[in-house]
Amino acid sequence: MGDEFQVDTKDSNKEFPKVPIAWSWNLRPLLAEASDVDGVGSDEEREAARERWLKQGTGTLAHPLTGHNLVLQYARNTDPVMTTMCGPGGYDTWQHGEPGTDGRGRGLYMGTEITFHAPMPGTAFGEIRHRLDGVYGVKGSAFVRHVSELWSEDGSEHYQDVAIMCRVAGMAPDGVERPPKNPVEVPDRAPDTVLDHHLAGKRLVFRWACASEDPNLRHIDESDPRAHGPCAISIVTHDVLREYAGDDVSRLRGIRVPAFLRPFYQEDDLEVSLWKVDAETIVARLVRPKIEGADRHVFDLEVRIAG
């Protein structure tokens, strides 16, 4: 595909068809395709299999990033979404097309905001309602904001809203504004808590790739495995929940990462600094403590919890 393709500004409010989804306590969010729920058998057998599967997660809540990963999987595996952003090549252009970031494709996941409305059960069926919510541009690259709502199967529970900003290199339409900035404000004082994470030997990147079913080449390159953005968010969010919310996922109200500034890698050490801004707001900074200069700072994150 040539460089003539541009994201169409008319798609800035485009809505996509509702999509049924399933997720489970064992972090296999596409279980509906991997189990006998949709397999061969009579209606009675399929319904019995469905009930057995749902009971497995009774009394548990989903991982905090389950909804976020479902949205990423939906966008990655839905041709209309990818072709709207990347043209006829779709996800292949996102991952491989030139010119791109690090020479490995046009697409890059830039930041996210998750709003939690109700706790997601550990195992359930539901649906995604997905739309584009803005097309912007910086130096020829398109920035496309996606918003997905996650609902229960019967539409009675609105679990989460997930907003994701994606950069698509070289595809900005003419005359669009720059994306809005809403940085996390880090307090000008020493952090309340500092936590260390030592990743060497844990194969964190590959374990997350399997659980999230994200095979992007940026992450599974054997020579230089780069951690997934949601994996980094998960590490910091769990730190916040342990320190300030009794490790209670149901108290989460929001997670915001305006920008992923630098990546981290599979063998890195990490340092998480935490500031309690008020009863419901925790600010975190993730850095690579052994790295000097700009590459040290991975991102700043804001977590909102119920008081």
C-alpha positions, -999 to 999 in steps of 0.1 A, spaced: 0 0 0 14 35 -9 17 65 13 -14 82 -3 -39 67 22 -51 91 49 -75 85 78 -108 100 68 -119 128 91 -155 117 84 -147 86 104 -140 106 136 -174 96 150 -178 63 132 -197 36 151 -191 -2 145 -216 -30 150 -220 -44 185 -199 -75 190 -206 -104 214 -177 -113 236 -168 -138 264 -141 -137 291 -132 -161 319 -114 -163 352 -84 -180 336 -75 -150 314 -88 -165 281 -111 -138 269 -118 -155 236 -130 -187 254 -162 -187 234 -142 -198 204 -120 -221 224 -146 -241 242 -175 -263 233 -200 -235 240 -201 -228 203 -191 -263 193 -208 -293 177 -237 -307 197 -274 -303 204 -289 -272 218 -292 -289 252 -255 -299 252 -244 -264 242 -265 -248 270 -251 -273 296 -216 -265 285 -223 -228 288 -237 -232 323 -207 -252 334 -183 -226 320 -201 -197 338 -200 -215 371 -163 -217 370 -160 -180 376 -187 -177 402 -177 -153 430 -146 -140 413 -139 -106 396 -121 -101 363 -85 -89 362 -84 -51 361 -71 -51 325 -95 -78 312 -118 -53 296 -89 -33 281 -75 -65 265 -109 -74 251 -111 -40 234 -76 -44 220 -84 -79 207 -116 -66 192 -99 -37 173 -70 -59 162 -92 -87 149 -119 -66 133 -111 -57 97 -134 -26 95 -116 -10 125 -81 -17 111 -89 -7 76 -105 25 87 -71 34 104 -46 17 81 -63 13 47 -67 -19 28 -37 -36 45 -55 -35 79 -36 -51 108 -8 -63 85 -1 -26 77 -3 -17 114 23 -43 123 45 -45 92 38 -16 68 65 10 62 74 36 72 67 30 108 80 33 143 112 14 148 109 2 113 83 -23 123 50 -10 110 28 21 111 7 15 143 16 24 178 -6 23 210 -1 58 227 -22 59 258 -54 49 275 -82 58 299 -104 32 316 -136 42 335 -150 14 358 -188 16 362 -195 -18 377 -172 -48 386 -168 -73 358 -175 -108 369 -146 -133 365 -165 -153 338 -193 -139 317 -207 -132 283 -211 -96 271 -208 -72 242 -185 -44 230 -200 -12 216 -171 5 197 -167 38 180 -141 62 169 -141 94 189 -117 118 172 -91 120 144 -60 142 151 -26 148 135 10 155 145 38 158 119 20 137 93 9 109 117 -27 103 125 -39 100 161 -72 81 163 -91 79 196 -112 48 201 -139 45 228 -154 11 237 -182 4 261 -183 -31 277 -218 -43 286 -233 -75 300 -249 -99 275 -285 -87 284 -275 -50 284 -284 -45 321 -248 -39 333 -224 -13 319 -191 -25 331 -164 -2 316 -156 25 291 -121 21 275 -106 50 255 -74 43 236 -53 67 215 -35 51 185 -9 66 163 -7 56 127 25 69 110 22 89 78 -16 88 76 -28 121 91 -55 139 71 -49 175 61 -59 203 85 -67 184 116 -58 196 151 -32 181 174 -46 156 200 -56 172 233 -32 170 262 -43 160 297 -11 151 316 -10 134 349 0 160 375 28 145 397 31 162 431 62 183 437 73 163 467 88 130 477 66 100 469 47 84 497 57 49 487 84 35 464 82 -1 452 108 -22 432 101 -49 406 129 -72 393 119 -88 360 150 -107 350 143 -144 343 105 -141 346 97 -140 309 71 -115 316 66 -103 280 59 -138 266 36 -148 295 16 -116 289 15 -122 252 0 -157 257 -26 -145 283 -37 -115 262 -33 -133 228 -12 -103 216 13 -115 190 26 -81 179 62 -84 167 73 -55 190 66 -78 219 76 -113 208 109 -105 191 133 -130 207 162 -106 204 146 -76 221 112 -84 237 95 -51 246 68 -52 273 31 -46 265 17 -13 276 -13 -30 294 12 -53 312 30 -22 326 -4 -7 336 -13 -39 353 19 -39 374 14 -4 386 -24 -8 392 -18 -39 413 7 -19 434 -19 8 439 -46 -17 449 -23 -35 474 -11 -3 490 -43 18 491 -74 -4 484 -68 -37 503 -62 -54 470 -99 -50 462 -105 -48 425 -141 -37 430 -129 -3 444 -113 7 411 -130 37 394 -105 48 368 -71 43 353 -55 69 331 -22 69 312 -22 99 288 11 88 271 35 59 270 68 79 270 93 51 267 91 13 266 106 -12 290 120 -46 282 118 -81 296 150 -81 317 145 -45 332 143 -36 368 113 -12 375 106 13 402 71 25 410 67 58 430 32 64 445 16 96 457 -17 98 475 -33 130 462 -66 126 480 -89 99 494 -97 87 459 -68 96 437 -33 79 435 -6 91 411 22 68 400 54 72 381 70 41 365 108 43 357 137 21 348 160 29 377 192 16 361 187 37 329 200 73 326 184 101 307 150 103 289 147 66 284 144 61 322 108 75 324 82 49 312 50 67 320 29 85 347 -5 70 357 -35 81 377 -57 56 395 -90 65 411 -104 43 438 -136 43 459 -129 58 493 
